[in-house]
Amino acid sequence: MFDRIDTLRMASTLTTHAAERQKLIARNVANADTPGFRSRDLVGFAESYRSHVATDMRAARPGHLTGVGWGGGTDRITDAGGEPAPNGNTVSLEDEMFRSAAAKRQFDLSLAVTKSSLALVRTSLGRRG
């Protein structure tokens, strides 16, 4: 039921994006001393959401194909750049701290939108809380 409300779907997608970004950041920090490791990040949420919504097919019935899983997820990971160290590693712990804070802000925003949307649904049903 709630997956049909676009605001909640967008908030859920933002939560997923923030979690995936946090995983990449953790992987970058874990490999901060690995020679030749390239720092990676996700493309911005707005860009990836627009491309996902534009190409997402909807199914009228559960047995119909939706196109999900046809190679649309891996193109979101990009090289984060950065100045390489003498060993070829491009991870900067300072940059990763900023990316981690930005991912936390994304997650907090998605949580606030979800709470507000659910409060609106509860109000429309005549329930308080």
N, C-alpha and C positions, 0 to 999 in steps of 0.2 A: 504494500500500500504506500509506504513512505518513499519508495524508489520512484514513484510517479510525480512527486513534488520536486520540481527542478531545483529549488533552493537547497533542499536537503541532499539531492544528488550531487550538486556542485560542492557542498560542504564535505560530503563523504569523499569525493574525488580529491579535494584539497587536503584532507586528512591523509589519504593514501599517498599523495605527492610528498607531503612533509615527512612521512615515515620513510619513504624510499630515499628521499634526499638525506635524511639523518643516517640511514644505513651506508650510503656512499661516503658521507663525511667520516663515519666511524672507520670505514675501510681505508680511507685516505690517511687518517691519523695512525692507524695500526701499521701502515706501510710507510711511515714517514722516513724511516732509515733504509728502506729497501732500494738498492741501486737500480736505476732505470725506471722506477715506478712513476707513472704519470697520474697526476691528480685529476679526478673526474667529478662531474657535477651533473645535475639534471637541467634541462632547459626550463625556462620560466613556466610557472603554472598557467598563466593566461595563454601563452602560445600553445602549450601542449593540450590544454582543455579545448581551445578553439578547434585545433586540428582533430581532436578526438570526437567532438560533437559533430563536426562537419562530415566526417567519414563514418560515423556510427549508424548502422542500419538498425531499424526496430523490427521486432518480430510480432506478428499479429497473434501467433499461437506458439506454444512452447516447443513444438517440433520444427519450427522454421529456423533457418540459418540466420545468424546476426552478423557474421563477419568478425566477431571477437576472436582473438587469437591468430589472426592472419598476418602476424609480423608487425603489429603496430606499436609494440611497447619498447623495443630495444633502441629505437632511433632517438629516444629522449635523452640518453646518456651522452654527454659531450666531454671533451677535454677541457678542464678548468683553466688550463694555461699555467702561467707562473714561470718565474725565472728558474731554470734548472740549476741544481747544485753541481759541484764537480763530479759527483757520481751519477748524474743524469736524473736525479729525483726532483720532481717539481712540486712536492707537497710543502706548503707553508703553514705551520701551525697557527699563525695569526689569522691567515685567510680562512682556515677551517673553523676557527672560533667565531668569526663573523658569519660564516655560512650556517653554523650550528644555531646561532642566535636568530638568524632569519628563518630557519626551518621551525624553530620554536614559536616565533611570531605567527607563521602560517598555521601551525597546529592550534594555537590559542584562538586565532581568528575563526578557524573552522569549528572549534568547540563553541564559541560564542554564537555563531550563526545557527548552529544546530540547536542550542538551548533556546534561542529566540524563536526559531521556527516551530519547535515543539510546544513552546508556551503559546504561540499563536494557534496551533492546532487544538491544544487543550481548551483555550478560550472559545474557539469556534464551536467546540462540542459542549460548551456550557460548564466546563469544569474549571476550577481554580487551582492554582498550584504551580 
